[in-house]
Structure formats: structure tokens, C-alpha cells
Amino acid sequence: MVLPSVFAAEPVSYNKELDGFDYPFEVQTFNFNSQKNDLAMRYMDIGDKNTKKVIVLLHGKNFSGYYWEQVANDLLAKGYRVIIPDQIGFGKSTKPDFYQYSFGQLALNTKLLLDSLHINKIDLVGHSMGGMLATTFAVNYPNAVNKLILINPIGLEDYSRYVQFKDVNFFYKNELATSVDKARNYQKANYYDGKWSNEYEKLLAPLQGMLAGDDWPVIAWNNALTYGPIFSENIVDRFSQITSETILIIGTRDQTGPGRGWLKEGVTRTLGDYKTLGVNAHKLIKGSTLIELEGLGHMPQIENYPVFIKAFDQALAD
């Protein structure tokens, strides 16, 4: 992965599909039409194409497929074929001017990609927002999912029950005001327990480049639109519908609580109590396994890889 120096006098700029930003593996394109849009879904497809061990890695909201590099390399060493899509609206994939985002739609898009590759059975991994998508996929296409692994997913509580509804303009205004400093400070405080490192900084390179480019308004608009399903879809209600073997990997220090800044009047709930949320999800998902990572936060696969990969290997073996 080629990353620009964060100290460069003239920051590298990227367009809305991150042209010029190198992903860790070859990027391919799945073209399809959805909602009257001709779309390009970018993805990485690595490993033995003849193996029956296929695993799909779904990214979170603030990232795209590039951040799975270390996990993917370990999976390759175990003989997996690894599929890493950028969802529509994220990373190198199309950013439509208008699109009705839902986890059902993103799950369908992902299923169409797998169908185009003639892949019928997968292990499915979702991190953060990718966990909401992975849950939806597993419920909508149960015969396609052998094992479901959720890594600090959001959606472990029904945000619409506690949070005021906001028009997409609210999120768009916030996205337009994004800066690298704001993103760094948010991640430092919420992901890494107040700590920071060069490895964390590298993950901000795509954002830095897109902010320096001319396409930020359309990127910001898609970022805003994708908040819609997070706040409107009750994923907790779907947990009882999961039939695949499920493993929850939960960094218990995580306090990610979308919408905590605009709670409904009278709501006193503390959003993002993952120590409790993980246990509750475990109870709701029949036959699931809960692996708790004490002292780790929302990005355990980045914050402490040795601890994370031990848990991930356990999840693969279970």
C-alpha cells in the first residue's frame, strides 16, 4: 500500500473513487445497475479461486476495504480465498448523486457480486457498520452464510428508539465541515483510548486525499446518506432470525454510540456500553459464541493485532 506522507508540503489529492491511492491487493470492478444508476463496485479477490474456503470481509463506515490488509494476509496463509468489497458510496466504488441506502440494498449488491463470481457459500465477517450489513446479509441469504463473525459491530441497540430523527441535511452539513484533525481527534478519543501512532495515521490517508480533492461535496453527500440506515434500521430485531453459526468479537472498552449527541427528550440511556451490549447480543443470537477482548476498543484488529488475531483464529476454528 502506497501512502502519502502526512507531512508533505502539498498533500496528495484523490477524486471520489480514490484514483491514485493504492490498495494492498489488485482491485477489480463489478458493474451493475441499481436504482437507475450504472454502478461500479470495486473489490479485492485474492487467494486460490478453486478453494471451498471463501471468506468475505465487510468494512465499517469510516473506512473501506484497504484496512483489512493484515487480516487478509493471515487468511491467505490459512488457505482462504478472501473477498473484500468496497460498498457503493465508499472507497473506490461509485458515489451516486442519488441513492436510497439500506442494509438490504447493500446486502443485495454484495450477493450480486458473489453470484457474478459463482460463489455460493461463504464465511462472513463484519466490522462496525459492516456488522449491521453482515447481519442483514446473513438473515436475507441464510443458505449462503456458513459462519458469521461480528467484530465490534454497531447496531447492537436500536438507535431510533433513543435518538432524534435528523434530516440528511444535518449529516451533510457535518460532513462538509470534516477535517483530518477532527477525524484524528475523534478516532484517538473513541477508538484508541487517547493514544495515537503512525499506523493509525496511515488509515487517514484516503480521507486526507479526498478532502484535498475537488469531489468532497459528493463524497460528503454519500457519507451523509449512509447514516440513514444506521439510525432507521433495527438490527437487534434481526438477531433472533440468524441461523448461521455466529461469533461475536467484542472489545469491551468500546463506547461507540451513534446519535448520543442528539438523544430524544427524557432519554437517559448511555449509548455504546459494549460490555453490556455484547452480552445482550450473545443472548439474542441462538447458539452464538461471545469472545470478549478486555481493554480494547472499537478497532481491536488495529489497536492490538496479536490479541485480536488470537480471538479471530478461535472464531474461525469454532
C-alpha positions in Angstrom: 0.0 0.0 0.0 1.5 3.3 -1.0 0.6 6.1 1.4 1.4 9.8 1.1 3.4 11.4 3.8 1.2 13.2 6.3 3.9 15.9 6.4 4.0 16.6 2.7 4.0 20.3 1.8 1.4 19.7 -0.9 -1.0 16.9 0.2 -1.8 14.3 -2.4 -5.4 14.7 -3.6 -7.8 11.9 -4.6 -11.1 12.0 -6.5 -14.3 10.4 -5.4 -13.1 6.9 -6.4 -9.7 7.2 -4.8 -7.8 7.1 -8.1 -4.1 7.1 -7.2 -4.5 5.5 -3.8 -3.0 2.0 -3.9 -4.9 -0.8 -2.2 -2.9 -3.7 -0.8 -4.1 -6.1 -3.4 -5.3 -5.8 -7.0 -8.7 -4.0 -7.3 -11.3 -5.4 -9.6 -14.7 -4.0 -10.8 -18.2 -5.4 -10.7 -20.5 -3.3 -12.9 -24.3 -3.5 -12.3 -27.4 -1.3 -12.4 -29.3 -0.4 -9.3 -32.0 2.3 -8.8 -31.5 3.5 -12.3 -27.8 4.0 -11.6 -25.0 2.3 -13.5 -22.6 1.5 -10.6 -19.1 0.2 -10.3 -18.5 -1.9 -7.1 -14.7 -2.3 -6.5 -13.4 -5.3 -4.7 -10.3 -7.3 -4.0 -10.4 -11.0 -4.7 -7.3 -12.8 -3.5 -6.3 -16.4 -2.9 -7.0 -19.8 -4.6 -10.0 -19.5 -6.8 -10.6 -23.2 -6.5 -10.8 -23.5 -2.7 -14.1 -24.0 -0.9 -12.8 -21.8 1.9 -14.2 -18.4 0.9 -14.5 -15.5 3.4 -15.9 -12.0 2.8 -14.7 -9.0 4.8 -17.1 -6.1 5.2 -15.7 -2.7 6.2 -17.1 -0.1 8.6 -18.4 3.4 7.9 -15.3 5.4 8.3 -13.1 3.2 6.2 -13.1 0.9 3.2 -11.6 -2.4 2.2 -7.9 -1.3 2.4 -7.8 -1.6 6.2 -8.3 -5.4 6.1 -4.7 -5.9 4.7 -3.2 -7.6 7.7 -6.2 -9.8 8.4 -6.4 -10.8 4.7 -2.7 -11.8 4.6 -3.3 -14.1 7.6 -6.3 -15.6 5.9 -4.3 -16.2 2.8 -1.8 -18.1 4.8 -4.6 -20.3 6.1 -5.7 -21.2 2.6 -8.7 -18.9 2.3 -10.0 -17.1 -0.8 -10.7 -13.6 0.5 -13.2 -11.2 -1.0 -13.1 -7.6 0.2 -15.7 -5.3 -1.4 -16.0 -1.5 -1.1 -19.7 -0.9 -0.7 -21.4 1.6 -3.1 -20.7 5.0 -1.6 -17.4 4.0 0.0 -13.8 3.8 -1.0 -13.1 3.2 -4.7 -16.8 2.4 -5.5 -19.3 4.7 -7.2 -20.6 7.6 -5.2 -24.1 8.2 -6.8 -25.7 11.6 -6.8 -28.9 9.9 -5.6 -29.2 6.5 -3.9 -31.6 5.1 -1.4 -29.2 3.4 1.0 -30.4 0.5 3.1 -28.6 -2.6 4.5 -31.0 -4.7 2.4 -29.8 -2.9 -0.7 -26.1 -3.2 0.2 -26.6 -6.9 1.1 -28.2 -7.4 -2.3 -25.4 -5.6 -4.1 -22.9 -7.9 -2.2 -24.9 -11.0 -3.1 -24.9 -10.0 -6.8 -21.1 -9.6 -6.7 -20.8 -13.1 -5.2 -23.2 -14.5 -7.8 -21.1 -13.0 -10.6 -18.1 -14.8 -9.1 -20.1 -18.1 -8.8 -19.6 -18.2 -5.1 -22.4 -19.9 -3.2 -21.1 -20.4 0.3 -19.0 -18.0 2.5 -17.8 -17.2 5.9 -18.9 -13.6 6.5 -17.0 -11.0 8.7 -18.4 -7.6 9.5 -16.8 -4.8 11.5 -18.6 -1.7 12.9 -21.2 -0.7 10.3 -20.2 -3.8 8.4 -21.6 -5.8 11.2 -25.1 -4.3 10.6 -24.7 -5.2 6.9 -23.3 -8.7 7.7 -26.3 -9.4 10.0 -28.7 -8.3 7.3 -26.9 -10.4 4.7 -27.0 -13.5 7.0 -30.7 -13.1 7.6 -31.6 -12.4 4.0 -29.4 -15.1 2.5 -29.1 -17.8 5.2 -28.1 -20.5 2.8 -25.1 -18.5 1.6 -23.5 -18.0 5.1 -21.7 -20.8 6.8 -20.3 -18.7 9.6 -20.9 -15.1 10.7 -18.2 -13.2 12.6 -19.1 -9.8 14.0 -16.3 -7.5 15.2 -17.4 -4.6 17.4 -20.5 -4.1 15.3 -22.6 -1.0 15.7 -26.4 -1.6 15.7 -26.3 -3.6 19.0 -29.0 -1.3 20.2 -32.0 0.3 18.3 -30.8 3.9 17.9 -34.2 5.1 16.6 -35.6 4.3 20.0 -33.3 6.7 21.8 -32.2 9.2 19.2 -34.0 12.2 17.5 -34.6 11.8 13.8 -32.4 14.0 11.7 -32.8 15.1 8.1 -29.9 14.1 5.8 -29.0 17.8 5.5 -27.9 17.6 9.1 -25.4 14.9 8.4 -24.3 16.6 5.1 -23.5 19.8 6.9 -21.4 17.9 9.4 -19.6 16.0 6.6 -18.8 19.2 4.7 -17.1 20.5 7.9 -14.9 17.4 8.3 -11.2 17.8 8.6 -8.3 15.4 9.1 -7.8 17.0 12.6 -11.4 16.3 13.5 -11.2 12.8 12.3 -8.0 12.1 14.1 -9.2 13.6 17.4 -12.5 11.5 17.1 -10.6 8.3 16.4 -8.0 9.0 19.1 -10.6 9.5 21.7 -13.1 6.9 20.7 -11.1 4.1 19.1 -7.7 4.1 20.7 -8.2 5.2 24.3 -6.5 8.6 23.8 -3.4 7.1 22.1 -2.1 7.6 18.6 0.5 6.1 16.3 1.9 6.2 12.8 -0.2 3.1 12.0 -3.4 4.9 13.0 -2.3 7.9 11.0 -1.8 5.9 7.8 -5.5 4.9 7.9 -6.4 8.6 7.5 -4.6 8.9 4.2 -7.7 8.4 1.9 -9.7 10.9 3.9 -6.8 13.4 3.7 -6.5 13.0 -0.1 -10.3 13.2 -0.7 -10.5 16.4 1.4 -7.7 17.9 -0.7 -9.5 17.0 -4.0 -12.5 18.5 -5.8 -15.0 15.8 -5.2 -15.5 16.2 -1.4 -19.1 17.5 -1.8 -20.4 14.3 -3.5 -18.3 12.1 -1.1 -19.8 14.1 1.8 -23.3 13.6 0.4 -22.9 9.9 0.2 -21.4 9.8 3.7 -24.5 11.7 4.9 -26.9 9.4 3.1 -25.4 6.3 4.6 -26.3 7.5 8.1 -29.9 6.8 7.1 -30.0 3.0 7.6 -27.8 3.2 10.7 -30.5 5.2 12.5 -33.6 3.8 10.9 -33.0 0.0 10.8 -33.4 -2.0 13.9 -30.7 -4.7 13.6 -31.3 -6.0 17.1 -34.7 -7.3 15.9 -32.9 -9.4 13.4 -30.6 -11.2 15.8 -33.2 -13.9 16.6 -33.5 -14.6 12.9 -29.9 -15.6 12.4 -29.4 -19.3 11.7 -25.7 -19.3 10.8 -23.1 -20.1 13.4 -22.2 -16.7 14.9 -19.2 -15.5 16.8 -19.1 -12.0 18.4 -15.7 -10.5 19.0 -16.1 -7.5 21.3 -13.6 -5.1 22.6 -15.2 -4.2 25.9 -13.7 -0.7 26.2 -15.7 0.4 23.1 -18.2 3.2 23.7 -19.3 3.9 20.1 -22.8 5.3 20.4 -24.1 7.0 17.2 -26.5 9.8 18.0 -25.6 10.3 21.6 -25.3 14.0 20.9 -29.0 14.3 20.0 -30.9 12.0 22.3 -34.7 12.2 22.5 -36.0 14.4 25.3 -36.1 12.5 28.5 -33.8 9.7 27.4 -31.1 8.9 29.9 -29.7 5.8 28.4 -25.9 5.7 27.9 -25.3 4.5 24.3 -22.4 2.4 23.4 -21.9 0.3 26.5 -20.3 -2.6 24.6 -19.6 -4.6 27.8 -23.3 -5.0 28.2 -24.3 -4.8 24.5 -22.1 -7.8 23.6 -23.7 -10.0 26.3 -27.2 -8.9 25.2 -26.5 -9.8 21.6 -25.0 -13.1 22.6 -28.2 -14.0 24.4 -30.4 -13.0 21.4 -28.4 -14.9 18.7 -29.1 -18.5 19.2 -26.1 -20.7 19.8 -23.7 -17.8 19.4 -20.2 -17.5 20.9 -19.0 -14.4 22.6 -15.3 -13.6 22.8 -14.6 -10.5 24.9 -11.3 -8.6 24.5 -10.8 -6.8 27.8 -9.4 -3.3 27.5 -9.7 -3.0 23.7 -12.0 -0.6 21.8 -13.8 -0.2 18.6 -10.9 -1.2 16.3 -9.3 -4.3 18.0 -7.9 -5.5 14.7 -5.8 -2.3 14.5 -5.3 -1.4 18.2 -3.8 -4.7 19.3 -3.4 -7.1 16.4 -1.8 -10.0 18.4 -4.7 -10.1 20.8 -7.3 -9.7 18.1 -5.9 -12.4 15.8 -5.8 -15.0 18.6 -9.6 -14.3 19.0 -10.2 -14.3 15.3 -8.4 -17.6 14.8 -10.6 -19.0 17.6 -13.7 -17.8 15.8 -12.5 -19.4 12.5 -11.9 -22.7 14.3 -15.1 -22.9 16.3 
